[in-house]
């Protein structure tokens, strides 16, 4: 319980940042849509690039993002089928993005550092690249399909730089090309901006604290997929691999489980804002999941990881 309390205190600055974002949107007329473009096309690719460049790569480690990517895709497509039969508007196409990925960066990185230390954090970062790849490919495509045709969606995905940043970083890392020392402070600053701006966008997207849930069916389905389906899949992988396949070790199981219990990704709001697809619904549900995670994550960590 002491560890759960320490984790709870560690998360409080993130909630303060959401509140600051709301104040900026309410009283300074700050626009989340402008910051969303900066996040998606500049800051996020930079964080992906620096994370892969600093990770110790091996064949099994390189495969981790694709394992996580596969899990995200499975969860997302399963819940999309349900959403199309349950929801009556374009918000159904936001469900795969809401449930498949998670706030693995803004939220997860501080938690991973607290729980696992530097070595565990590097494994966690490699795993979370799978959610980033999903977010910037299939997740983005399915969200865009709520408003655009197949050709337009594919063109939008092809313009997302995070995928190219990942491939370039893997190639440079395997070629033993190190990050130039002069650039390290730049990428450290961008990582900090990634967390601060990402959480503030959630706050900026909320104009009123009334009716955050919006369509309760959307919120209920998003919560079920994110906080029930994803953790069950992660625990199932943990059991199967530890008892039968024996490919990975405890650090990987813990990293994937932590990814599974993070709240809905702030980038869901970023993408919904850029696409003009129910951004208030996405922002409200994301904020509610972030508040819920304040209690949910410490409890799950205490029961499973500690």
Rosetta blueprint (number, residue, H / E / L):
1 X L
2 X H
3 X H
4 X H
5 X H
6 X H
7 X H
8 X H
9 X H
10 X H
11 X H
12 X H
13 X H
14 X H
15 X H
16 X H
17 X H
18 X H
19 X H
20 X H
21 X H
22 X H
23 X H
24 X H
25 X H
26 X H
27 X H
28 X L
29 X L
30 X L
31 X L
32 X H
33 X H
34 X H
35 X H
36 X H
37 X H
38 X H
39 X H
40 X H
41 X H
42 X H
43 X H
44 X H
45 X H
46 X H
47 X H
48 X H
49 X H
50 X H
51 X H
52 X H
53 X H
54 X H
55 X L
56 X L
57 X L
58 X L
59 X H
60 X H
61 X H
62 X H
63 X H
64 X H
65 X H
66 X H
67 X H
68 X H
69 X H
70 X H
71 X H
72 X H
73 X H
74 X H
75 X H
76 X H
77 X H
78 X H
79 X H
80 X H
81 X H
82 X H
83 X H
84 X H
85 X H
86 X H
87 X L
88 X L
89 X L
90 X H
91 X H
92 X H
93 X H
94 X H
95 X H
96 X H
97 X H
98 X H
99 X H
100 X H
101 X L
102 X L
103 X L
104 X L
105 X L
106 X L
107 X L
108 X H
109 X H
110 X H
111 X H
112 X H
113 X H
114 X H
115 X H
116 X H
117 X H
118 X H
119 X H
120 X H
121 X H
122 X H
123 X H
124 X H
125 X H
126 X H
127 X H
128 X H
129 X H
130 X H
131 X H
132 X H
133 X H
134 X H
135 X H
136 X L
137 X L
138 X H
139 X H
140 X H
141 X H
142 X H
143 X H
144 X H
145 X L
146 X L
147 X L
148 X L
149 X L
150 X H
151 X H
152 X H
153 X H
154 X H
155 X H
156 X H
157 X H
158 X H
159 X L
160 X L
161 X H
162 X H
163 X H
164 X H
165 X H
166 X H
167 X H
168 X H
169 X H
170 X H
171 X H
172 X H
173 X H
174 X H
175 X L
176 X L
177 X L
178 X L
179 X L
180 X L
181 X H
182 X H
183 X H
184 X H
185 X H
186 X H
187 X H
188 X H
189 X H
190 X H
191 X H
192 X H
193 X H
194 X H
195 X H
196 X H
197 X H
198 X H
199 X H
200 X H
201 X H
202 X H
203 X H
204 X H
205 X L
206 X L
207 X L
208 X L
209 X L
210 X L
211 X L
212 X L
213 X L
214 X L
215 X L
216 X H
217 X H
218 X H
219 X H
220 X H
221 X H
222 X H
223 X H
224 X H
225 X H
226 X H
227 X H
228 X H
229 X H
230 X H
231 X H
232 X H
233 X H
234 X H
235 X H
236 X H
237 X H
238 X H
239 X H
240 X H
241 X H
242 X H
243 X H
244 X H
245 X H
246 X L
247 X L
248 X L
249 X L
250 X H
251 X H
252 X H
253 X H
254 X H
255 X H
256 X H
257 X H
258 X H
259 X H
260 X H
261 X H
262 X L
263 X L
264 X L
265 X L
266 X H
267 X H
268 X H
269 X H
270 X H
271 X H
272 X H
273 X H
274 X H
275 X H
276 X L
277 X L
278 X L
279 X H
280 X H
281 X H
282 X H
283 X H
284 X H
285 X H
286 X H
287 X H
288 X H
289 X H
290 X H
291 X H
292 X H
293 X H
294 X H
295 X H
296 X H
297 X H
298 X H
299 X H
300 X H
301 X H
302 X H
303 X H
304 X H
305 X H
306 X L
